[in-house]
Structure formats: C-alpha cells, structure tokens
Amino acid sequence: LEINPSEKTKAKRELRILIERLCDILLYIEPNQQSLKSYGHKIRELLILTCTAIESIWQSYLRIAGANTNRPTTNDYVKLKDKLFLHEYKITFTSHPFQESYKPFEGWDSTKPTASLDWYDSYNQTKHDSQANFDKATLENCIKSLTAIIALFCVRYSPYGILEEQDICSKLVNEYFIIELDAPSIASF
C-alpha cells in the first residue's frame, strides 16, 4: 500500500484528536446503557468530524484502487467492505465497568449503503437537517464511528501502530478500546 511515514503520523494524530474529544465529552456524560442515547452539540460535532475523516479514508482507498469516481458516494464506498475485510473488525469500547462491543461495518449492504450503517446514516441526517435530526447525533453513534475509524486505521497501517507503540494515541486506544478480528478468514491473511 506504499505507506508513507508522514501520512501514518498524520492519521495517528487525527485519531488521537478524535479520541481526546470523546474523552472531553466523557467528562460530562458517564457511559452506560442509558447515556448512550445522549445527544448534544459537542457530540454532533465529534460525529461529523469522525465521519468526514472516514469519508476521506474511503476516498483514499478508491484512489489507491484506481476507481474513476469524481464525487464518490456510499454506493462506491460499500464496495470496500469485502475487499478490506471491514466486517471482521470487532471493537469493544471499555469505560470500566461499562463495556460495549461494536462491529461498525457489520450489515453494510450495497442495496442500502447509507441506511445500513446506522451511525453513518445518523451522521448524514444530522449533517443535512440538524433541526429535525439533532437527536441522531448520539454518544453511541460517536463511539461507533470511532470504532469504524479505528478499524480503518488498522486496515491501512496495521493494529500494531496503535496497540504497541508508547505514544499518547496508543495509550488512549488501549485505555478505551479492545480491537479484535471476529471469525476472520484464514485465506485473507
């Protein structure tokens, strides 16, 4: 994939900033089953930042693949699911004693590529009509979008860069997330 070290450093810095913003929100909202439905301006802001970063990553994969798309949509992005084995990623958000596992790309369906990703659909709705859909920018959708960007980081740069290095980003990821592959195909390795 011709990984450029400065590109990886930039991606890691962006991931760190997004997780730090989640940490700021968690200063005010204690994560539990009830609070996952909480919503507000800072949560909406984080959801938009995370999802636009995800779109940028998706676009970079389309460029790497040589796809000829001027204005890609989820109809284009959904084609990455199987090629990148995105459905195999299971990421657990751990804010002790609360734990919730997510497979952010599970169920991503080419017949409804936006609606089949609930966190992405919520981002899209609150981005385009925040008055009617402000309540879609929930803490849970923020966490799900963060698990999606973590999975995409692992696909591009490997998980070792965020699990085993001794920097702020790695410490944050290890404090708040557990990354696993759920029933991966041995053939894909």
Beta strands, then each sheet from edge to edge (+ up, - down):
strand 1: 89-95
strand 2: 98-102
strand 3: 177-181
sheet 1: 2+ 1- 3+
end
